[in-house]
Amino acid sequence: MKFAVTYSTPALGMDPQRLVEFAQHAEACGFEGLYVPEHVALYRGASLSGFELPTTLEYADPLDLLMYVAASTQRLLLGTAVLLLPYHHPVTLAKRLATVDVLSKGRMRLLTVGLGSLPGEARAVGVDFATRGRRTDEAIDVLRLLWSGGPDGVSYSGEFFEFEDLTSYPHPLAPLSIHIGGSSRAAARRAGLRGDGYFPGGNLSPAERAAQWDLARETSTRDTLEYTRWASTDLTPEALNSYEQQGVTRLVINPPSLDALTAFAHRFNLT
């Protein structure tokens, strides 16, 4: 089992010293990587799971934040949970992700993308909320195409994106895995058809969670499909065994303090 942490700027704040201290401590404790969330913009009435989001929540740009983390750590892998892919143009995003990967010496390895669930956020960036699934599928294809293209360029013609003989350098140091985040069967199917892994949300019943993971595996043509889940900082060895039996390959915790990070690492002998 692999273990990672998340750093949420709305909860933990934007103080750069605190961010660096958190990331360096997570690395010293033996955690594999650090995830950050994304919201491009908020507005009055925006809500998630029935909870209205305060408009003043500080959501940092995830890739800029991860580049800052990379500069102050040595081996910590960099991740998003989730990057809202339909709100980014894949041609510019391919460049940004590859740049982070090269400058971090190959650590942009935990990229998880999702569709977003706030209609007003989609409108703000000029995206039809109803098309964000199809747009995401195309964006994944475009990212991989650009990263694999040679000096003569690559071409693409789809519903949302089109270009001819395009090159995008630098390439990532190794092909970037793209994990799919979400809490729906459509997300699970997308993980199987286009993803390298599935990272479902936390508000699912055990039966629905199992059904989605089965769907992801059944639709996948890959030899391996990673399965990432959220876990409590109070995780017990018995609960860990249950996750392993479900096929989970990575657990991500949201620690309230550095002491909680330390206690978790000691409990599972991460260092």
Secondary structure per residue as TSV (DSSP state, phi and psi in degrees):
chain	resnum	aa	ss	phi	psi
A	1	M	-	360.0	137.7
A	2	K	E	-102.0	149.9
A	3	F	E	-128.1	134.0
A	4	A	E	-134.5	171.7
A	5	V	E	-127.7	162.5
A	6	T	E	-118.1	144.9
A	7	Y	-	-119.3	110.8
A	8	S	-	-103.1	112.3
A	9	T	H	-63.7	-32.1
A	10	P	H	-60.6	-33.0
A	11	A	H	-90.5	-39.7
A	12	L	H	-102.4	-13.5
A	13	G	-	92.6	171.4
A	14	M	-	-103.4	10.1
A	15	D	-	-62.8	119.5
A	16	P	H	-63.9	-34.4
A	17	Q	H	-66.3	-41.2
A	18	R	H	-65.4	-41.2
A	19	L	H	-60.2	-47.5
A	20	V	H	-63.2	-43.8
A	21	E	H	-60.6	-42.3
A	22	F	H	-62.7	-49.8
A	23	A	H	-63.8	-44.4
A	24	Q	H	-66.2	-35.6
A	25	H	H	-69.1	-41.3
A	26	A	H	-60.4	-41.3
A	27	E	H	-64.6	-45.1
A	28	A	H	-64.5	-30.1
A	29	C	H	-76.8	-12.6
A	30	G	T	99.6	11.1
A	31	F	-	-71.2	147.2
A	32	E	-	-70.4	-44.3
A	33	G	E	-158.3	177.0
A	34	L	E	-129.8	128.8
A	35	Y	E	-106.3	149.8
A	36	V	E	-134.2	150.2
A	37	P	-	-89.9	178.7
A	38	E	-	-145.4	137.3
A	39	H	-	-138.8	130.0
A	40	V	S	-71.7	-40.6
A	41	A	-	-161.2	154.5
A	42	L	-	-120.5	171.8
A	43	Y	-	-160.2	163.2
A	44	R	T	-62.2	130.7
A	45	G	T	94.5	-8.1
A	46	A	-	-66.8	130.0
A	47	S	E	-141.0	149.7
A	48	L	E	-126.9	126.7
A	49	S	T	53.3	37.9
A	50	G	T	81.6	0.8
A	51	F	E	-105.6	120.2
A	52	E	E	-73.7	129.4
A	53	L	-	-82.7	127.7
A	54	P	-	-58.9	137.7
A	55	T	T	-70.3	-13.5
A	56	T	T	-97.1	8.3
A	57	L	-	-60.0	135.6
A	58	E	-	-93.8	103.6
A	59	Y	-	-104.2	110.3
A	60	A	-	-72.0	156.3
A	61	D	-	-63.1	122.3
A	62	P	H	-65.1	-37.8
A	63	L	H	-75.8	-36.2
A	64	D	H	-63.8	-42.5
A	65	L	H	-63.0	-43.7
A	66	L	H	-65.9	-33.8
A	67	M	H	-65.5	-36.5
A	68	Y	H	-65.1	-42.0
A	69	V	H	-63.5	-42.5
A	70	A	H	-60.5	-35.5
A	71	A	H	-70.4	-17.3
A	72	S	T	-114.3	9.2
A	73	T	-	-132.8	171.6
A	74	Q	S	-114.3	-40.0
A	75	R	S	-130.0	-9.6
A	76	L	-	-60.4	124.3
A	77	L	E	-73.4	153.5
A	78	L	E	-109.9	133.6
A	79	G	E	-143.8	161.7
A	80	T	E	-123.9	141.1
A	81	A	E	-150.7	81.0
A	82	V	E	-124.1	158.0
A	83	L	E	-84.1	128.6
A	84	L	E	-82.8	87.1
A	85	L	G	-60.2	-40.8
A	86	P	G	-66.4	-11.2
A	87	Y	G	-96.4	8.2
A	88	H	S	-122.0	139.3
A	89	H	-	-76.7	126.8
A	90	P	H	-65.2	-25.0
A	91	V	H	-68.5	-46.6
A	92	T	H	-72.2	-34.0
A	93	L	H	-67.1	-37.2
A	94	A	H	-57.7	-42.3
A	95	K	H	-64.8	-45.1
A	96	R	H	-64.2	-46.3
A	97	L	H	-65.2	-41.8
A	98	A	H	-64.6	-38.2
A	99	T	H	-63.3	-45.5
A	100	V	H	-60.4	-42.4
A	101	D	H	-64.6	-44.4
A	102	V	H	-66.9	-47.3
A	103	L	H	-69.6	-24.1
A	104	S	T	-91.7	6.3
A	105	K	T	61.4	44.8
A	106	G	S	86.7	30.0
A	107	R	-	-105.5	3.5
A	108	M	-	-82.4	71.0
A	109	R	-	-113.6	-4.3
A	110	L	E	-121.6	42.2
A	111	L	E	-69.4	116.8
A	112	T	E	-120.5	129.3
A	113	V	E	-116.7	153.2
A	114	G	E	-144.8	176.7
A	115	L	-	-90.3	-26.4
A	116	G	-	87.5	148.9
A	117	S	S	-129.8	11.2
A	118	L	-	-108.0	107.5
A	119	P	H	-56.3	-37.8
A	120	G	H	-65.6	-30.3
A	121	E	H	-67.5	-41.1
A	122	A	H	-63.2	-45.6
A	123	R	H	-59.7	-37.2
A	124	A	H	-62.5	-29.2
A	125	V	T	-106.1	13.2
A	126	G	T	76.2	27.3
A	127	V	-	-110.0	130.5
A	128	D	-	-68.7	116.4
A	129	F	G	-55.1	-35.4
A	130	A	G	-70.9	-17.6
A	131	T	G	-101.8	3.9
A	132	R	H	-66.3	-26.4
A	133	G	H	-67.4	-48.5
A	134	R	H	-65.0	-37.4
A	135	R	H	-64.0	-39.6
A	136	T	H	-63.9	-43.9
A	137	D	H	-58.1	-46.0
A	138	E	H	-64.8	-40.9
A	139	A	H	-62.2	-40.4
A	140	I	H	-60.2	-44.9
A	141	D	H	-63.2	-39.8
A	142	V	H	-67.0	-44.0
A	143	L	H	-56.4	-50.9
A	144	R	H	-65.1	-36.8
A	145	L	H	-63.9	-46.5
A	146	L	H	-65.3	-39.3
A	147	W	H	-69.2	-21.3
A	148	S	H	-101.5	-3.9
A	149	G	-	-73.0	151.8
A	150	G	-	-97.4	-171.3
A	151	P	T	-66.8	-18.0
A	152	D	T	-84.9	-8.0
A	153	G	-	90.3	168.8
A	154	V	E	-130.3	158.6
A	155	S	E	-127.2	151.9
A	156	Y	E	-150.2	140.7
A	157	S	E	-139.8	109.7
A	158	G	-	-134.8	-167.5
A	159	E	S	-70.3	-33.9
A	160	F	S	-115.5	-25.7
A	161	F	-	-131.5	141.8
A	162	E	E	-153.6	133.5
A	163	F	E	-161.1	162.7
A	164	E	E	-129.2	136.9
A	165	D	E	49.0	48.3
A	166	L	E	-96.9	139.2
A	167	T	-	-118.1	149.3
A	168	S	-	-142.4	104.2
A	169	Y	-	-122.1	147.9
A	170	P	S	-76.6	159.5
A	171	H	-	-88.0	155.5
A	172	P	-	-56.1	154.0
A	173	L	S	-64.8	-25.8
A	174	A	S	-148.0	157.1
A	175	P	-	-53.4	131.0
A	176	L	-	-79.1	130.6
A	177	S	-	-72.7	142.0
A	178	I	-	-120.5	110.6
A	179	H	E	-96.1	150.8
A	180	I	E	-106.8	128.4
A	181	G	E	-105.5	154.1
A	182	G	E	156.7	177.2
A	183	S	S	-132.9	27.8
A	184	S	S	-129.8	164.2
A	185	R	H	-68.2	-28.5
A	186	A	H	-63.7	-39.7
A	187	A	H	-65.4	-42.1
A	188	A	H	-62.8	-41.0
A	189	R	H	-65.7	-41.0
A	190	R	H	-62.8	-39.1
A	191	A	H	-60.7	-39.9
A	192	G	H	-70.8	-43.3
A	193	L	H	-77.7	-34.8
A	194	R	H	-127.8	-13.3
A	195	G	-	-97.2	166.2
A	196	D	S	-100.6	-3.0
A	197	G	E	-174.0	168.1
A	198	Y	E	-126.0	134.1
A	199	F	E	-129.4	85.3
A	200	P	E	-75.1	159.3
A	201	G	-	-71.0	177.3
A	202	G	S	-91.6	-17.3
A	203	N	-	-94.5	62.0
A	204	L	-	-129.6	145.7
A	205	S	-	-72.3	156.3
A	206	P	H	-55.0	-40.0
A	207	A	H	-66.1	-44.1
A	208	E	H	-68.1	-38.0
A	209	R	H	-61.2	-44.9
A	210	A	H	-64.9	-39.5
A	211	A	H	-64.6	-40.1
A	212	Q	H	-66.8	-40.9
A	213	W	H	-66.2	-39.5
A	214	D	H	-60.5	-42.2
A	215	L	H	-64.1	-42.9
A	216	A	H	-60.6	-45.1
A	217	R	H	-67.6	-39.7
A	218	E	H	-67.3	-30.9
A	219	T	H	-91.9	-6.8
A	220	S	-	-84.1	141.1
A	221	T	-	-103.9	2.8
A	222	R	S	-83.5	152.9
A	223	D	S	-66.9	-36.5
A	224	T	-	-132.4	144.5
A	225	L	-	-133.3	116.3
A	226	E	E	-72.2	148.5
A	227	Y	E	-129.3	107.8
A	228	T	E	-107.2	139.7
A	229	R	E	-137.8	154.4
A	230	W	E	-75.9	147.5
A	231	A	E	-143.4	159.3
A	232	S	-	-80.2	149.9
A	233	T	T	-67.7	-15.1
A	234	D	T	-92.4	17.8
A	235	L	-	-51.2	135.5
A	236	T	-	-104.0	161.0
A	237	P	H	-57.6	-34.2
A	238	E	H	-66.9	-41.8
A	239	A	H	-66.4	-37.8
A	240	L	H	-59.9	-42.3
A	241	N	H	-61.5	-37.9
A	242	S	H	-63.9	-43.6
A	243	Y	H	-59.8	-43.6
A	244	E	H	-61.8	-40.1
A	245	Q	H	-66.1	-25.3
A	246	Q	T	-82.9	-3.1
A	247	G	T	91.3	10.4
A	248	V	-	-69.1	135.8
A	249	T	-	-110.0	-14.6
A	250	R	E	-150.3	137.9
A	251	L	E	-117.5	138.3
A	252	V	E	-118.4	127.0
A	253	I	E	-112.0	156.7
A	254	N	-	-118.5	82.8
A	255	P	-	-74.0	139.7
A	256	P	S	-78.8	-13.9
A	257	S	S	-160.1	167.2
A	258	L	H	-66.3	-33.4
A	259	D	H	-62.6	-37.5
A	260	A	H	-65.8	-37.0
A	261	L	H	-60.4	-47.3
A	262	T	H	-62.1	-46.0
A	263	A	H	-62.6	-41.6
A	264	F	H	-63.7	-45.9
A	265	A	H	-60.3	-40.8
A	266	H	H	-68.0	-38.1
A	267	R	H	-61.8	-35.8
A	268	F	T	-112.8	16.0
A	269	N	T	53.1	51.0
A	270	L	-	-75.7	-27.6
A	271	T	-	-90.9	360.0
